Amino acid sequence: MTSVTTMKNINDMICSLGYKNYKAEIKTADAQQSYKDGVIVLVTGCLTGKDNTRKQFTQTFFLAPQDKGYFVLNDVLRYAEQNETDNSSEMVNGVKDIAPMPLTPDPEPVHVLE
């Protein structure tokens, strides 16, 4: 994983990835109002290149309000691995049985002071 932090380095990294040659297919997009009238957005989909290679991705970004709309304050883009194995299930008598998952308690809400 690569991290970049300055505006120039972020721009250089994005330009070096050659996204002009990809077509985006959005599968899901979810948004909800957040801190100080901002909006948190979660997008999933696929990028398809000229050679028809598909990369599944998840992107989360925070839209902060400004005078005439919003700007992207934070942005995280992650590609999903295609070769992950499912270790949570096993075959029993020819039927795939999903192993029970442990329940986790709901986290306590965290209050942010303004």
C-alpha atoms as a printed R data frame, in Angstrom:
    type eleno elety resid chain resno       x       y       z
1   ATOM     1    CA   MET     A     1   0.000   0.000   0.000
2   ATOM     2    CA   THR     A     2   1.241   3.461  -0.851
3   ATOM     3    CA   SER     A     3   0.453   6.589   1.146
4   ATOM     4    CA   VAL     A     4   0.915  10.155  -0.055
5   ATOM     5    CA   THR     A     5   0.197  13.282   1.938
6   ATOM     6    CA   THR     A     6   0.903  16.552   0.132
7   ATOM     7    CA   MET     A     7  -1.360  17.985  -2.565
8   ATOM     8    CA   LYS     A     8   1.425  17.771  -5.154
9   ATOM     9    CA   ASN     A     9   2.318  14.162  -4.272
10  ATOM    10    CA   ILE     A    10  -1.345  13.141  -4.319
11  ATOM    11    CA   ASN     A    11  -1.804  14.712  -7.756
12  ATOM    12    CA   ASP     A    12   1.419  13.131  -9.081
13  ATOM    13    CA   MET     A    13   0.373   9.702  -7.788
14  ATOM    14    CA   ILE     A    14  -3.104   9.889  -9.334
15  ATOM    15    CA   CYS     A    15  -1.731  11.080 -12.695
16  ATOM    16    CA   SER     A    16   0.853   8.274 -12.743
17  ATOM    17    CA   LEU     A    17  -1.829   5.570 -12.434
18  ATOM    18    CA   GLY     A    18  -3.215   6.134 -15.946
19  ATOM    19    CA   TYR     A    19  -6.901   6.211 -15.016
20  ATOM    20    CA   LYS     A    20  -7.717   7.946 -18.319
21  ATOM    21    CA   ASN     A    21  -7.593   4.459 -19.847
22  ATOM    22    CA   TYR     A    22 -10.140   2.981 -17.406
23  ATOM    23    CA   LYS     A    23 -13.931   2.917 -17.373
24  ATOM    24    CA   ALA     A    24 -15.637   3.022 -13.954
25  ATOM    25    CA   GLU     A    25 -18.672   0.880 -13.188
26  ATOM    26    CA   ILE     A    26 -20.343   1.932  -9.930
27  ATOM    27    CA   LYS     A    27 -22.100  -0.959  -8.167
28  ATOM    28    CA   THR     A    28 -23.169   0.758  -4.937
29  ATOM    29    CA   ALA     A    29 -23.083   4.266  -3.515
30  ATOM    30    CA   ASP     A    30 -24.161   5.088   0.018
31  ATOM    31    CA   ALA     A    31 -24.032   8.449   1.767
32  ATOM    32    CA   GLN     A    32 -25.036   9.896   5.088
33  ATOM    33    CA   GLN     A    33 -24.907  13.285   6.725
34  ATOM    34    CA   SER     A    34 -21.966  13.678   9.067
35  ATOM    35    CA   TYR     A    35 -20.072  16.117  11.256
36  ATOM    36    CA   LYS     A    36 -20.854  19.837  10.742
37  ATOM    37    CA   ASP     A    37 -23.173  19.133   7.763
38  ATOM    38    CA   GLY     A    38 -20.505  17.165   5.901
39  ATOM    39    CA   VAL     A    39 -21.309  13.965   4.011
40  ATOM    40    CA   ILE     A    40 -19.521  10.609   4.236
41  ATOM    41    CA   VAL     A    41 -19.770   8.599   0.992
42  ATOM    42    CA   LEU     A    42 -18.985   4.905   0.373
43  ATOM    43    CA   VAL     A    43 -18.716   3.677  -3.238
44  ATOM    44    CA   THR     A    44 -18.014   0.169  -4.556
45  ATOM    45    CA   GLY     A    45 -17.441  -0.813  -8.147
46  ATOM    46    CA   CYS     A    46 -15.031  -1.973 -10.842
47  ATOM    47    CA   LEU     A    47 -12.484  -0.249 -13.035
48  ATOM    48    CA   THR     A    48 -12.062  -1.822 -16.484
49  ATOM    49    CA   GLY     A    49  -8.946  -1.111 -18.534
50  ATOM    50    CA   LYS     A    50  -8.320  -1.211 -22.292
51  ATOM    51    CA   ASP     A    51  -7.232  -4.845 -22.031
52  ATOM    52    CA   ASN     A    52 -10.537  -5.700 -20.256
53  ATOM    53    CA   THR     A    53  -8.833  -6.318 -16.920
54  ATOM    54    CA   ARG     A    54 -11.225  -5.551 -14.083
55  ATOM    55    CA   LYS     A    55 -10.210  -4.207 -10.684
56  ATOM    56    CA   GLN     A    56 -12.819  -4.175  -7.936
57  ATOM    57    CA   PHE     A    57 -12.553  -1.189  -5.614
58  ATOM    58    CA   THR     A    58 -14.022   0.450  -2.556
59  ATOM    59    CA   GLN     A    59 -13.771   4.200  -2.070
60  ATOM    60    CA   THR     A    60 -14.754   6.248   0.963
61  ATOM    61    CA   PHE     A    61 -14.592  10.017   1.033
62  ATOM    62    CA   PHE     A    62 -15.744  12.871   3.230
63  ATOM    63    CA   LEU     A    63 -17.363  15.905   1.615
64  ATOM    64    CA   ALA     A    64 -16.921  19.032   3.723
65  ATOM    65    CA   PRO     A    65 -19.286  21.949   3.094
66  ATOM    66    CA   GLN     A    66 -18.047  25.215   1.614
67  ATOM    67    CA   ASP     A    67 -19.822  28.363   0.364
68  ATOM    68    CA   LYS     A    68 -21.065  26.945  -2.950
69  ATOM    69    CA   GLY     A    69 -21.143  23.193  -2.402
70  ATOM    70    CA   TYR     A    70 -18.632  20.697  -1.019
71  ATOM    71    CA   PHE     A    71 -14.981  19.738  -1.328
72  ATOM    72    CA   VAL     A    72 -13.302  16.371  -0.733
73  ATOM    73    CA   LEU     A    73 -11.575  16.648   2.628
74  ATOM    74    CA   ASN     A    74 -10.557  12.975   2.962
75  ATOM    75    CA   ASP     A    75 -10.461  10.184   0.371
76  ATOM    76    CA   VAL     A    76  -9.543   6.495   0.702
77  ATOM    77    CA   LEU     A    77  -9.429   4.185  -2.344
78  ATOM    78    CA   ARG     A    78  -8.717   0.481  -1.914
79  ATOM    79    CA   TYR     A    79  -8.602  -2.281  -4.498
80  ATOM    80    CA   ALA     A    80 -10.208  -5.578  -3.477
81  ATOM    81    CA   GLU     A    81  -8.040  -8.662  -3.816
82  ATOM    82    CA   GLN     A    82  -9.354 -11.085  -6.433
83  ATOM    83    CA   ASN     A    83  -7.669 -14.187  -5.012
84  ATOM    84    CA   GLU     A    84  -8.971 -14.141  -1.457
85  ATOM    85    CA   THR     A    85 -10.172 -17.517  -0.194
86  ATOM    86    CA   ASP     A    86 -13.266 -18.013   1.903
87  ATOM    87    CA   ASN     A    87 -12.173 -19.741   5.102
88  ATOM    88    CA   SER     A    88 -15.483 -19.147   6.868
89  ATOM    89    CA   SER     A    89 -17.295 -22.130   5.351
90  ATOM    90    CA   GLU     A    90 -16.800 -25.827   4.738
91  ATOM    91    CA   MET     A    91 -18.455 -28.563   2.695
92  ATOM    92    CA   VAL     A    92 -20.681 -30.965   4.669
93  ATOM    93    CA   ASN     A    93 -22.402 -33.751   2.688
94  ATOM    94    CA   GLY     A    94 -21.930 -31.745  -0.494
95  ATOM    95    CA   VAL     A    95 -23.508 -28.615   1.013
96  ATOM    96    CA   LYS     A    96 -21.531 -25.505   1.847
97  ATOM    97    CA   ASP     A    97 -22.062 -24.766   5.541
98  ATOM    98    CA   ILE     A    98 -21.246 -21.270   6.736
99  ATOM    99    CA   ALA     A    99 -19.459 -21.209  10.068
100 ATOM   100    CA   PRO     A   100 -21.135 -19.058  12.731
101 ATOM   101    CA   MET     A   101 -19.531 -15.686  13.286
102 ATOM   102    CA   PRO     A   102 -19.076 -14.337  16.820
103 ATOM   103    CA   LEU     A   103 -21.341 -11.460  17.740
104 ATOM   104    CA   THR     A   104 -19.694  -8.233  18.768
105 ATOM   105    CA   PRO     A   105 -21.370  -5.670  20.995
106 ATOM   106    CA   ASP     A   106 -22.387  -2.338  19.537
107 ATOM   107    CA   PRO     A   107 -19.696   0.248  20.268
108 ATOM   108    CA   GLU     A   108 -20.449   3.065  22.653
109 ATOM   109    CA   PRO     A   109 -21.092   6.365  20.832
110 ATOM   110    CA   VAL     A   110 -18.246   8.854  20.945
111 ATOM   111    CA   HIS     A   111 -19.239  12.478  21.400
112 ATOM   112    CA   VAL     A   112 -17.088  15.091  19.668
113 ATOM   113    CA   LEU     A   113 -16.776  18.484  21.280
114 ATOM   114    CA   GLU     A   114 -16.985  21.451  18.931
